[in-house]
């Protein structure tokens, strides 16, 4: 929302005072309400609302700020806002907003329809409400984002760097998270908001409805937890009928309106790295802004991958990317994908060629094969696509480069699963040579290894010839208990059988993010809740020092004591371990296992630089 509209929103003398749908040519919805081009009101979802005389006069006045502002409206002719709960409905913007405040103050979870879809909201400091929201969303330990009124409020909850403040104050920032912000010690949001780590995402108020709060009947919260209104692995909810069917198990009440959303668009996620803005999820506020390719290209529809899907449509020398679609695991997501493809094709041009991931099991590849018709279909290796996309983003297509892609797993051109690739790409960006990669390890259980990082940890130990039973000999830490549990219920024998029989598991590249996260902190849960959690752990550890739980440093486990003993820290005997590291009268024995892994009978091709992690400091130095 622009500053002019903000001023009118809070001016009692203005006819749009506290109007939740205030907009002008400088702000308001565009992408989510467009049905076709040219961008005129009849081709948008606002076509159902006839302009009153005063709005029509502003619309046709070239000197007015609302000249040809297609979403223009006022309280007399625009969309309506209402609040519903337990079968009751409260109409009228002021009454609905007041009821929403009261519900939030009472600890309710409220679904709010915004510009690109529905969100779920509750008060940040209400631990009971936040815990219920986490349970209903099946969110595990993934952190929530905080919706703040302004930068002053954001500064009370987090340490905002100058670049992050600029992002939050920019037009796009009103609809994007700023990740990687360190929480202050006091005051802190509920520890349930940032259960997975010390970072908290901050979101500036994205719409007039979020700001137009009467505030008389109940205290106005400065900060809310805000998350997309959908169940796990489903796309964001965006229609009234969909909300009626899907949101009842998730929320206690709904703040709704009747301005239709043609295509949903989820929130964007950005992070500041070395003082520069890095989009993590390029969606609302950014999509479908194009990337300049620097060369003309045919109209190609690249349908994207299976997880965290977005697609791309080229038009001349520009590449137009969709908003965030989600994981292609449900029928609802596939429908959202098709709807977004249709809309972008209608407002740009219809593709003459398709491109899909090489993986034969991806839903996106299957969709492309079904819809290609007589158009050519190109199959692209996953990691090759990542490297070339960086070239396109930097305007360096056609340059010979060495590209490094650490993106977890991807189907390789040799029919195995790759992960951690070094690719040589010449002037022809369509071709590449795989010149290096991480050593292959089994993926025990296939996709199950992605959601259960302990499987990958045991896989690495098996490759190194290291006995599992001596890794966690009896420590009392959470990581030890979580890691011993799968073994205690008999998984050790089953895992060995999976490893030994090559037909039962395809050997593939190690997902470097999972391995690094396991080494940095250990598998804190039996099962990973939420994709990217381990990568986030690794990222925080590299960027911010010691791993953390919530706002406190993580307690050190037995392996941390081993490392401290190696470093010869004061008060610790070099080479001797704490009693909690011992089991059945034995020490951890990690150094002995390292020597056996490199030169003993247990060797199975483990790289020496990895085995060095298990050696005493002096031995590791000699090896390296």
C-alpha positions in Angstrom: 0.0 0.0 0.0 1.5 3.4 -1.1 1.9 6.3 1.3 -0.9 8.3 -0.3 -3.4 5.4 0.3 -2.1 5.0 3.9 -2.8 8.7 4.5 -6.3 8.4 3.1 -7.0 5.2 5.1 -6.5 7.0 8.4 -8.0 10.4 7.4 -11.6 10.6 8.9 -12.5 13.2 6.4 -11.7 11.0 3.4 -14.4 9.0 1.8 -12.2 5.9 1.9 -11.5 6.2 5.6 -10.7 2.6 6.9 -11.8 1.1 3.6 -10.1 -2.3 3.5 -9.9 -2.3 -0.3 -8.4 1.1 -0.9 -6.1 1.2 -3.9 -4.7 3.4 -6.7 -2.5 3.0 -9.8 0.6 2.8 -7.5 -0.6 -0.1 -5.3 -3.1 -2.8 -4.9 -3.7 -6.2 -6.6 -2.7 -6.8 -10.2 -1.4 -10.3 -11.0 -3.9 -12.2 -8.9 -7.0 -10.6 -10.4 -6.0 -10.5 -14.1 -7.9 -12.9 -16.4 -6.6 -11.8 -19.7 -4.9 -8.9 -21.5 -5.2 -6.0 -22.1 -5.3 -5.1 -18.5 -8.7 -3.4 -18.3 -11.4 -3.8 -15.6 -13.6 -6.1 -17.7 -10.7 -8.6 -17.9 -10.2 -8.7 -14.1 -12.2 -10.1 -11.2 -13.3 -6.5 -10.5 -15.6 -6.7 -13.5 -18.5 -7.8 -11.1 -18.4 -4.4 -9.3 -19.8 -1.5 -11.2 -18.1 1.8 -10.4 -20.2 4.5 -8.7 -20.2 8.0 -10.2 -17.4 9.4 -8.0 -15.2 6.4 -8.6 -15.9 6.6 -12.4 -14.9 10.3 -12.4 -11.6 9.5 -10.8 -11.0 6.5 -13.1 -11.4 8.7 -16.2 -9.5 11.8 -15.0 -5.9 11.8 -16.3 -4.9 14.1 -13.5 -6.2 11.8 -10.8 -4.0 9.3 -9.0 -6.6 6.6 -9.8 -6.7 7.2 -13.5 -7.3 3.8 -15.1 -6.7 2.1 -11.7 -8.6 -1.1 -12.5 -9.3 -2.2 -8.9 -10.7 1.2 -8.0 -13.6 1.0 -5.5 -15.0 2.7 -2.4 -17.3 1.6 0.4 -20.3 2.3 -1.7 -19.4 0.3 -4.8 -16.6 -2.0 -3.9 -16.2 -5.5 -2.4 -17.6 -6.4 1.0 -15.9 -7.7 4.2 -17.4 -10.0 6.8 -16.5 -12.1 9.8 -17.9 -15.6 10.3 -17.7 -18.1 13.2 -19.8 -21.0 14.5 -22.4 -20.5 11.7 -22.8 -16.7 12.5 -21.8 -13.9 10.2 -21.0 -10.2 11.0 -21.2 -7.9 8.0 -19.6 -4.5 7.5 -15.9 -3.6 7.5 -15.7 -2.0 10.9 -17.8 -4.6 12.7 -16.0 -7.4 11.0 -12.5 -6.0 11.9 -13.6 -5.4 15.5 -14.9 -9.0 15.8 -11.6 -10.2 14.4 -9.6 -8.3 17.0 -11.8 -9.7 19.8 -11.3 -13.3 18.4 -7.6 -12.9 18.2 -7.4 -11.4 21.8 -9.4 -14.5 23.0 -6.8 -16.9 21.6 -8.6 -17.8 18.3 -6.9 -18.8 15.1 -8.5 -16.7 12.3 -8.3 -17.3 8.6 -7.9 -14.1 6.7 -8.5 -13.7 2.9 -5.8 -11.5 1.5 -4.6 -10.5 -2.0 -3.3 -13.9 -3.1 -5.1 -16.3 -0.8 -6.1 -17.1 2.7 -3.7 -17.0 5.7 -4.0 -18.2 9.3 -3.3 -15.7 12.0 -3.0 -15.7 15.8 -1.2 -13.5 18.4 2.5 -14.0 18.6 2.7 -14.0 22.4 -0.2 -16.5 22.9 1.7 -19.7 23.3 -1.4 -21.8 23.5 -2.8 -20.4 20.2 0.6 -20.8 18.5 0.9 -24.4 19.7 -2.6 -25.2 18.4 -1.8 -23.6 15.0 1.4 -25.7 14.8 -0.6 -28.9 15.6 -3.4 -28.1 13.1 -1.0 -27.3 10.3 1.2 -30.4 11.1 4.1 -28.0 10.8 6.5 -29.9 13.1 9.4 -27.7 14.1 9.4 -25.3 11.1 9.4 -21.7 12.3 6.5 -19.4 11.6 6.6 -15.9 10.2 5.6 -12.8 12.1 3.3 -10.1 10.6 4.3 -6.7 12.1 2.6 -3.4 11.9 5.7 -1.4 10.9 9.5 -1.3 11.1 9.3 0.1 14.6 7.5 -3.0 15.8 9.8 -5.3 13.8 12.8 -3.7 15.6 11.3 -4.7 19.0 11.1 -8.3 18.0 14.2 -8.8 15.8 17.5 -7.2 14.9 16.8 -5.6 11.6 19.9 -4.8 9.5 19.8 -1.7 7.2 19.4 -3.8 4.0 16.6 -5.8 5.6 14.9 -2.6 6.6 15.1 -1.3 3.0 13.5 -4.6 1.8 10.7 -4.4 4.3 10.1 -0.7 3.4 10.1 -1.3 -0.4 6.9 -1.9 -2.4 7.6 -5.6 -2.8 8.5 -5.9 0.9 4.8 -5.4 1.9 4.3 -8.9 0.5 7.5 -10.7 1.3 9.2 -12.3 4.3 12.7 -11.2 5.3 14.4 -14.4 6.5 17.5 -14.7 8.5 16.6 -12.0 11.1 18.0 -12.8 14.6 15.6 -12.5 17.4 16.4 -10.3 20.3 16.6 -11.8 23.8 14.0 -9.4 25.2 11.2 -9.2 24.2 11.1 -12.5 22.4 8.2 -14.0 20.5 6.8 -17.2 21.8 9.5 -19.9 21.6 6.9 -21.9 19.7 7.1 -19.5 16.8 10.8 -20.1 16.2 11.0 -23.7 17.5 13.4 -24.8 14.7 16.1 -22.2 15.2 17.1 -18.6 16.0 15.9 -17.0 12.8 12.5 -15.4 12.5 10.9 -14.3 9.3 9.3 -10.8 9.3 6.4 -9.7 7.1 5.2 -6.1 6.8 1.5 -5.5 6.6 0.5 -6.7 3.1 -2.9 -5.2 2.6 -5.2 -2.4 3.8 -7.4 -4.8 5.6 -4.4 -5.6 7.9 -4.0 -2.0 8.8 -7.6 -0.8 9.0 -8.2 -1.9 12.6 -10.6 0.1 14.7 -9.0 -0.9 17.9 -11.7 0.2 20.3 -13.3 -3.1 21.3 -10.1 -5.0 21.8 -6.4 -4.2 22.0 -4.7 -4.3 18.6 -1.8 -6.7 18.5 1.5 -5.3 17.2 2.5 -8.7 15.8 0.8 -11.8 14.6 1.9 -15.2 13.5 0.9 -15.5 9.8 1.1 -18.6 7.7 -0.6 -19.8 4.5 -4.0 -21.4 5.0 -3.5 -24.9 3.8 -2.8 -28.4 5.1 0.6 -29.9 4.7 1.6 -30.6 1.1 -1.5 -28.7 -0.3 -1.6 -25.4 -2.2 -2.8 -22.2 -0.5 -6.6 -21.9 -0.3 -8.0 -19.0 -2.3 -11.8 -19.4 -3.1 -14.7 -19.1 -0.7 -16.0 -22.6 -1.6 -12.5 -24.1 -1.1 -12.2 -22.3 2.3 -15.5 -23.7 3.4 -14.3 -27.2 2.7 -10.7 -27.1 3.8 -10.3 -24.5 6.5 -12.7 -25.6 9.1 -10.2 -28.1 10.7 -7.5 -25.3 10.7 -9.2 -22.2 12.0 -11.8 -21.0 14.5 -13.1 -18.1 12.5 -12.8 -16.4 9.1 -12.4 -12.8 8.0 -13.6 -13.0 4.3 -14.4 -10.8 1.4 -16.0 -11.2 -2.0 -13.3 -9.9 -4.4 -12.4 -13.0 -6.3 -8.8 -14.2 -6.7 -8.3 -15.5 -10.2 -4.9 -17.1 -9.6 -3.5 -17.6 -6.0 0.0 -16.3 -5.2 1.8 -17.3 -2.0 4.1 -15.1 0.0 7.7 -14.5 -1.1 10.7 -15.3 1.0 14.0 -13.4 0.7 17.2 -13.4 2.7 20.1 -10.9 2.9 23.4 -12.5 2.1 26.6 -10.3 2.2 24.4 -7.2 2.1 22.5 -8.3 -1.0 18.9 -9.5 -1.4 18.7 -13.2 -2.2 15.2 -14.5 -3.2 14.5 -17.9 -1.6 11.0 -18.1 -2.9 10.1 -15.6 -5.6 6.3 -15.2 -5.5 3.9 -12.5 -4.5 5.4 -9.0 -5.1 7.9 -10.4 -7.6 6.1 -12.8 -9.9 5.7 -12.6 -12.8 8.4 -10.0 -13.2 10.7 -11.2 -15.9 14.4 -12.0 -16.1 16.2 -10.6 -19.1 18.0 -13.4 -20.9 20.0 -11.1 -23.2 19.0 -13.1 -26.3 15.9 -14.0 -28.1 14.3 -17.4 -27.4 11.3 -19.3 -28.7 8.2 -19.5 -26.4 9.2 -22.3 -24.2 7.3 -23.5 -21.1 9.6 -25.0 -18.6 7.4 -26.9 -16.1 9.8 -27.0 -13.2 10.5 -29.7 -10.6 8.5 -31.8 -8.3 9.1 -30.0 -5.0 8.5 -26.3 -4.4 7.4 -26.0 -7.9 7.5 -22.9 -10.1 7.4 -22.8 -13.8 8.8 -20.4 -16.4 7.6 -19.1 -19.8 9.9 -17.4 -22.2 8.7 -14.6 -24.4 11.3 -13.0 -26.7 14.4 -12.2 -24.6 12.5 -12.4 -21.3 11.7 -15.3 -19.0 8.5 -14.9 -16.9 8.4 -17.0 -13.8 5.2 -18.1 -12.0 4.6 -17.6 -8.3 5.2 -20.4 -5.8 3.0 -23.5 -6.7 4.2 -26.0 -4.1 4.9 -29.8 -4.0 3.3 -31.6 -6.8 2.0 -34.4 -4.6 -1.7 -33.7 -4.5 -4.5 -33.3 -7.0 -5.1 -29.8 -5.7 -1.5 -28.7 -6.4 -1.7 -30.1 -9.9 -4.9 -28.1 -10.5 -3.3 -25.0 -9.2 -0.3 -25.6 -11.5 -2.6 -26.0 -14.6 -4.6 -22.9 -13.6 -1.4 -20.8 -13.3 0.0 -22.1 -16.6 -3.2 -21.2 -18.4 -3.3 -17.7 -17.0 0.4 -16.9 -17.8 0.0 -18.3 -21.3 -3.1 -16.2 -21.8 -1.4 -12.9 -20.7 1.9 -13.6 -22.5 1.9 -16.2 -25.4 1.2 -19.8 -25.8 4.4 -22.0 -25.8 5.7 -23.7 -28.9 8.1 -25.9 -27.0 8.1 -27.6 -23.6 10.9 -28.5 -21.2 10.7 -30.9 -18.2 12.9 -32.5 -15.6 14.7 -35.7 -16.7 13.3 -37.6 -13.7 10.7 -40.1 -15.1 8.7 -40.1 -11.9 8.0 -36.4 -11.6 4.4 -35.3 -12.0 5.6 -32.3 -14.0 7.3 -34.4 -16.6 4.2 -36.6 -16.9 2.1 -33.5 -17.3 4.4 -32.2 -20.0 4.3 -35.5 -21.9 0.5 -35.5 -21.8 0.2 -31.9 -23.1 3.1 -31.6 -25.5 1.0 -32.6 -28.5 3.0 -32.0 -31.7 5.4 -29.6 -29.9 9.0 -30.7 -29.0 9.7 -31.7 -25.5 13.2 -31.3 -24.0 14.2 -33.3 -20.9 16.8 -31.5 -18.7 19.0 -32.8 -16.0 18.1 -31.2 -12.7 21.5 -29.9 -11.6 22.4 -28.8 -15.1 19.2 -26.7 -15.0 20.3 -25.1 -11.8 23.7 -24.0 -13.1 22.3 -22.7 -16.4 19.6 -20.7 -14.5 22.4 -18.9 -12.7 24.0 -18.1 -16.0 20.7 -16.7 -17.2 20.2 -14.7 -14.0 23.6 -13.1 -14.3 23.3 -12.5 -18.1 26.2 -14.8 -18.9 24.6 -17.4 -21.2 27.1 -18.7 -23.7 30.1 -18.4 -21.5 32.1 -21.5 -20.7 32.1 -22.1 -16.9 32.6 -24.7 -14.2 29.4 -25.0 -12.2 28.9 -26.5 -8.7 25.4 -27.7 -7.8 24.7 -28.9 -4.3 21.0 -29.3 -4.5 20.3 -32.7 -2.9 19.0 -35.3 -5.3 18.4 -35.2 -9.0 17.9 -37.9 -11.6 21.1 -38.3 -13.5 21.7 -39.0 -17.2 23.1 -42.4 -16.3 19.9 -43.5 -14.6 21.2 -43.0 -11.0 20.4 -40.4 -8.4 22.9 -37.6 -8.4 23.7 -35.1 -5.6 26.6 -32.7 -5.3 27.8 -32.2 -8.9 30.7 -30.3 -10.6 29.6 -29.6 -14.2 31.7 -28.2 -17.1 29.5 -26.2 -19.5 30.8 -24.8 -22.7 29.5 -22.1 -25.0 26.6 -24.3 -25.8 24.6 -24.2 -22.5 22.5 -27.1 -23.6 25.5 -29.5 -23.1 27.5 -30.3 -20.0 30.2 -32.7 -18.8 30.0 -34.2 -15.3 33.6 -33.7 -14.2 33.2 -34.3 -10.4 30.7 -35.4 -7.8 30.4 -36.7 -4.3 31.0 -40.4 -3.8 27.8 -42.4 -4.2 26.1 -43.8 -1.1 22.9 -45.8 -0.8 19.6 -44.0 -0.3 18.0 -46.4 2.2 14.3 -46.6 1.4 14.5 -44.1 -1.4 12.4 -41.0 -0.6 12.1 -42.2 3.0 15.8 -41.2 3.4 14.8 -37.6 2.6 12.3 -37.3 5.5 14.3 -39.5 7.9 17.8 -38.1 8.0 19.0 -40.8 10.5 18.8 -43.2 7.5 21.4 -41.1 5.7 23.5 -40.9 8.8 23.5 -44.7 9.2 24.2 -45.1 5.4 27.3 -43.0 5.8 28.4 -45.0 8.8 27.8 -48.3 6.8 29.9 -46.9 3.9 32.7 -46.1 6.4 32.6 -49.5 8.0 31.7 -47.9 11.4 29.7 -49.9 13.9 26.4 -48.2 14.7 26.2 -49.6 18.2 29.3 -47.8 19.3 28.3 -44.4 17.9 25.6 -43.9 20.5 26.8 -46.1 23.4 24.6 -44.7 26.1 24.6 -40.9 26.1 21.6 -39.2 27.6 21.2 -36.4 25.0 18.1 -36.0 22.8 20.1 -36.8 19.7 21.4 -40.0 21.2 17.9 -41.1 22.2 16.4 -40.2 18.8 19.2 -42.0 16.9 19.0 -45.2 19.1 15.2 -45.5 18.8 15.2 -46.8 15.2 17.9 -49.3 16.1 16.1 -50.4 19.2 13.0 -51.4 17.3 14.9 -53.6 14.9 15.7 -51.2 12.1 19.5 -52.0 12.2 19.0 -55.5 10.8 16.5 -54.3 8.2 18.8 -51.4 7.2 21.7 -53.8 6.8 19.6 -55.9 4.5 18.7 -52.9 2.4 22.4 -51.8 2.2 23.7 -55.3 1.3 21.2 -56.0 -1.5 21.9 -53.5 -4.3 18.7 -54.4 -6.1 16.7 -53.0 -3.1 18.2 -49.5 -3.3 19.6 -47.4 -6.1 23.0 -46.0 -5.3 23.0 -42.3 -5.7 24.8 -39.1 -4.8 24.8 -37.9 -1.2 22.5 -35.0 -0.4 25.2 -32.7 1.0 22.8 -30.5 2.9 21.5 -33.4 5.0 24.9 -34.8 5.7 26.3 -31.4 6.7 23.3 -30.8 9.0 23.6 -34.2 10.7 27.3 -33.5 11.4 26.6 -29.9 12.7 23.8 -30.8 15.1 22.7 -34.4 14.8 19.2 -35.8 14.0 17.2 -34.0 16.7 14.0 -35.8 15.7 13.2 -39.3 14.6 11.6 -37.8 11.5 12.2 -34.5 9.7 9.1 -32.2 9.8 9.3 -30.0 6.8 11.6 -29.9 3.8 14.7 -27.8 4.1 14.9 -28.0 7.9 18.3 -29.6 7.9 19.6 -27.3 5.3 18.4 -24.4 7.4 20.3 -25.8 10.4 23.5 -26.0 8.3 23.0 -22.5 7.0 22.5 -21.1 10.5 25.5 -22.8 11.8 27.7 -21.5 9.1 26.3 -18.0 9.2 25.8 -17.5 12.9 28.2 -19.8 14.8 27.0 -22.3 17.3 23.8 -24.2 16.5 20.9 -23.0 18.6 17.6 -24.2 19.9 15.1 -21.4 20.0 16.9 -18.5 21.5 19.4 -20.6 23.6 22.6 -22.3 22.5 22.1 -26.0 21.9 23.3 -28.3 24.7 26.4 -30.2 23.7 26.2 -34.0 23.3 28.9 -36.6 23.5 30.4 -36.0 20.1 30.8 -32.3 21.0 32.8 -33.4 24.0 35.0 -35.4 21.8 35.8 -32.4 19.6 36.4 -30.3 22.7 38.9 -32.9 24.0 40.7 -32.8 20.7 41.0 -29.1 20.9 42.5 -29.3 24.3 40.1 -26.8 25.8 40.8 -25.7 29.4 39.5 -28.1 32.0 39.3 -31.0 29.7 41.8 -33.8 29.4 43.0 -34.2 25.8 41.9 -37.6 24.6 39.8 -38.5 27.7 36.0 -38.3 27.5 33.3 -37.4 29.9 31.6 -40.4 31.7 28.4 -39.6 29.8 30.2 -40.5 26.6 30.9 -44.0 27.8 28.8 -47.1 27.5 29.4 -50.4 29.1 32.8 -49.4 30.4 34.0 -48.2 26.9 34.8 -44.7 25.7 33.2 -43.4 22.6 36.0 -44.8 20.5 35.4 -42.4 17.6 39.1 -42.0 16.9 39.7 -45.7 16.7 36.8 -46.2 14.3 38.3 -43.5 12.1 41.6 -45.3 11.8 39.8 -48.5 11.0 37.6 -46.8 8.4 40.7 -45.5 6.6 43.0 -48.5 6.8 41.4 -51.4 8.6 39.2 -54.3 7.6 36.0 -52.1 7.6 37.1 -49.9 4.7 34.4 -49.5 2.0 35.8 -46.7 0.0 35.1 -43.8 2.4 37.0 -40.7 1.3 39.9 -39.8 3.5 38.7 -36.2 4.1 35.5 -37.6 5.5 37.3 -40.2 7.6 39.5 -37.4 9.0 36.4 -36.1 10.8 36.6 -39.3 13.0 40.4 -39.0 13.7 42.4 -37.4 16.4 43.6 -34.0 15.4 47.2 -35.0 14.9 46.3 -38.0 12.7 43.9 -35.9 10.6 46.6 -33.3 10.0 49.0 -36.0 8.8 46.4 -37.5 6.5 45.4 -34.2 4.9 
